[in-house]
Amino acid sequence: MMIHVRSIFFGCCLALCVPLANADGLVLFCYDWDCKTPGVASYSEPWLKKVLAPLRQAKTPEGERVAVAEVVRQFYVRAAEQTPIGADEPGNEEDETVVGRMDCIDHSSSTRNILSFLAHRQALRWHRVGPYAHRTLFLDSHYSATLIATDADTEDDAAIYTIDPWFVEQGSLPPVQPVREWASYRFYSLETQHHTTATASAVRR
């Protein structure tokens, strides 16, 4: 998928992400590739109490990761009722005119906002929100949000897990994988923000 980078829109989106990701009941989702369009999804307290309950009940780090995947899924489902992201297709590479389409920049940013919201609500016990994972191979470039085990050595990539909804249907569980497994044979790095410039274009996967 060719992503035409729009740094001004993307910068504005990043500026909005922090306060909205940390505001009770509000999470920012972005779409239309490169976070061109920001949209806010609202979550009521009764809904949050029900959906976050499995996180509170998780007994192990593994159980918490399973619960996080389900929570991310439900946040996406609810957001699709309030924003155009329900039009997104998995691995969306060609629907350049579809409003609501999401590339890996959109998905990793939106997922990281969900994880930041969970951290703000103190719903994560065994993990903290990590940087973006970025894997590359020639022109194949892809991003994912991450979680890092709280009791792990920061140099131990076995404790870093990706949460990547880009390949799955809306309403499906996003895979949660160790970053090395997610990267497979590709080079990967951990980054605090996406690699975007005003003039560059890249293939995103």
Summary of the structure (lengths in Angstrom):
residues: 205
radius of gyration: 15.8
end to end distance: 7.0
largest distance: 47.4
contacts: 670
relative contact order: 0.18
helix: 40%
strand: 24%
